[in-house]
Amino acid sequence: MKLQMAGKVALITGVSRKRAIGAAIADTLARAGANIFTTYYQSFDATTAWGSADQEPEAILAGLRAYGVAAAGVEVDLADPLAPAQIVTAAKQAFGHVDILINNAAHYQAATLATLTGALLDQHYAVNVRGTLLLCQAFADQHDGRAGGRIVNLTSGQGVTAMPAELPYVMTKAAIEGLTLTLSAALASKRITVNAVDPGATDTGWISEQLRTELVDDAPFGRVGLPDDAARLIGFLVSDAGQWITGQVIRSRGGA
């Protein structure tokens, strides 16, 4: 099935690295004709071993424009409770209306039960839960009821396997799965579908060679996930073909 997204506008958070899932989603939708508005936050990227390079978010936008679509982005900290409404306002000012919201951005720091702190829990909650939910609110507020309203939330594997070294992340991503069903019911009257996607272990630059070997050994298809795997699924969900799918947590994990 060839995606047809001409005339659609997609707001995608967390698009700062070319080899990551956010960039793959943006590329998939732009190639199908959608105009793209992105967010990124390089101050957080700089705290990770796989952070984005200088000007990388802008380079991603330039690559999207090469498909003949419009693309714009803004650097913003989703931990700011005012940021979600500001983001949606900026996207609406740029493109008139937003049809699709992809909640891809996330805060992540490893922590066990012994090492987690209240501050660390709050940092994860502020971005992963509050930021996501307020973005959904602002998106729904501007949506005028036209066909094609879509929200996709990125989740993780906490419902599939234990993740004892990632407790703050697990807690907040579980909340995303929990709110997806209720949001789908709340927004059906506005013709907005709401789904969550768990992409599983995806090769975006964070996987060590030792971990890769372990993951591949356990993988039914003999490989880890690629950003395009998640992007293709999300492309389907936000297309017209996905109009009857809502309230679902879809695990795109290659059987793992």
N, C-alpha and C positions, 0 to 999 in steps of 0.2 A: 504493500500500500504506500503510495506516495503522499506525503503530508502536503496539505494545501492550507497555508496559514496567512495568505496575503490579506492585508487589512487588519490583522490582529496586532495587539500590543501586549508584550510579555514583560513583566517585572520579575527579575531574577536576582535574589540576594546572594552574596558571597561569591562574586565572580572576579577573582584576582589572580588566578594561576592558570596558564594555558593547558596544563595536563590534568586539571581537576574536573570534578563533576559539573560545577556551575558553568564553566566555560564550554563543556561539551553540550549541555542543555541549550545554552545560548546559541551555539553554532548550529545545532539541529533545527531549532525554531527559525533562526535567521535564514538558513538555506531553504526553508519552506516558505519564506516570504514575510515572516513576522518582524515587526519593529521591536527593538529590544531596549529596555532600560535596566541597568545593572547597579548593584551596590557592591562595595568592597571596603576593607578596613585593614590597611597594610601595617598599622601599628600592632595588631594582633598577629598578622603573618610573621612579623619580625621576631616574635617570641618562639616560633616553631623552627624545627630543623629543616622544614621543607617550604619555608616562606617564599613569597613572591618577589620577583626582581623589580627594581625601579622601573617605572613606566609600563610594567606588564599589564595592569588593568586597562590602560589606554591602548596598548597594542592589541589586546583582545577586541576592544571596541572597533579599532581600525579594521581588523580582520572581518568583523561582522558587516561593516559598511561595504566591504568589497563584494558582498552578495547583492548590493543594490538596495539594501534596506537602511532605515535610519536607526542609529544606535547612540545612546547617551548613558552616562553613568555618574555616580556620586560616591565620594568616600564618606562613610558615616559609621558611627559607633552605635550598634543596635542596643547596647546597654542603656543608652539614653532613652527614657520613656517617651520623650517628645519625638524621637527620630522616626518611628514608623509613620506617623501622620505626615511628617515633613517629606518623607521619601515618596509616598503616594501622591502628595500634592505636586512634587517636582515632576514625577512621571506624567501626571495628568496635564500639567502645564506644557510639557514637552510634546505630548502626543494626543491630548484631548480626552482620552479614555483609556483605562487599563482593562484588558479582557482576561489576562492570565497572571496569577501570582504563584511564583515558585519560591517557597521558603527553604532555601538551601544553606544559608549562612548558619554557622554554629560556633559556639565557644567550646573548646576542649582542653582540658588539662587532666592528666592521669592522676588518680588518687584512690587509695584503698580506704577501707574503714578506719585503719589506724592513722592515716595521714590526712584525711579530709578535714576541712575547717568550715566554719559557718560562712566565712568570706568567700571561700571557693564555691560553696553551694550557691550563694547569692549571685556570683558572677555567671555561673551556668544558667541559673534561673532567669536572670535579667535578659540574656540574649536568646536562649533556646526556647523558653516558654513565654515570658512576657512579651518579648520582641516579636515572636511569631504570632501570638494571639492578637496583639495590637495592630500588626500588619494586616491580618485577616479582617479585623474590624474596619480599618481605614479603607481597605480594598472594597469591602462590601458596601461601605457608605457611598463610595463614588460610582459603584456599578448601577446602571440604570435599568437593569432587568433584561437587556438584550440577550439573545441566545449566545452561548459560548463562554459564559463565565466559568472560570476554572481556578481552583486552588490545589496545589500539590505540596505537601509537606515532606521533607526528607527526614527519615527516621533511621534507626540503626538495628543491630541484631540482638538487643536486650530481651526480645521475646522468643529468641531461638536458642541462645546459649548464654551461660553465665559469663559476666564480664567483671570479675571482682577487683580488677585494678583500675576501673573506670567508673566508679560509683556516682560521682556528680553528673557525668554525661549520661549514664544509664537512667538515673532518676528523671532527668529532664526530657530525654527522648521517649521514655515511657509515657510521660505526660502528653507528648505530641500525639502518640497513638491513641491515648484516651480521649483527647478532645476532637479527633478527626471525625468520629461517628456523630457526635453531638453537633458539631459545626455543620456537617452535611445536612442534618435535619433542619437546623436553624436557617440555612441559606438556600434551601431548595425553592422556596417561594420567589427568590430573586434569580432563579435559573442559574445558580452557581453549584457546580459539583465540587466536592472536597474529598481528596484521597491522600494517603501517605504511601511513600515508597521506601522500602529498605533495600539498598543496593548491595548489602553484604560487603565483604572485604574487597575494596576497589583500589587498583594500582594508580594512585595519584601522587606518588613520591614519598610516602611515609613508610612503606613496607621495607623492612630490612631483608637482606638475603636469607638469613636464618629463618625469619618468619615466613618469607615467601615459600621456602622449601616445605615448611610445615603445612602451610595452607594448601599448596599444590598437592601434597601427598594425600590430603584429606578431601580434595575437591573431585566430585564425580566426573567433571569434564576436564580435569587435569590442568586447570589454570585458575588464576584469580580473576575477579571482575575488572572490566575496563570502564572508564567513564562513559563511553558510547553505549554500553549495555544499559545503564540507567537512563541515559538521554533518549534512547529509542523508545523505552517504555513510557517515559514522561511525555514524549512527543505524541504517542498514541492517546494517552489519557486526556491531553489538552486539545486534541483534535475533535472534529465532529463525530468521529467514530467512537469516542469515549463518552458520549453524552449520557449514557444510561448506567455508567459506573460511578458510584459515589459512596462515601462512608467506608471505604475499604483500606486496609493496610496490605499492600502488595509486596511480596518478598521476591525481589529479582536477584537471587543469590546463586544461580546455577546449581541448585540442589544442595548446597552446603548448609 
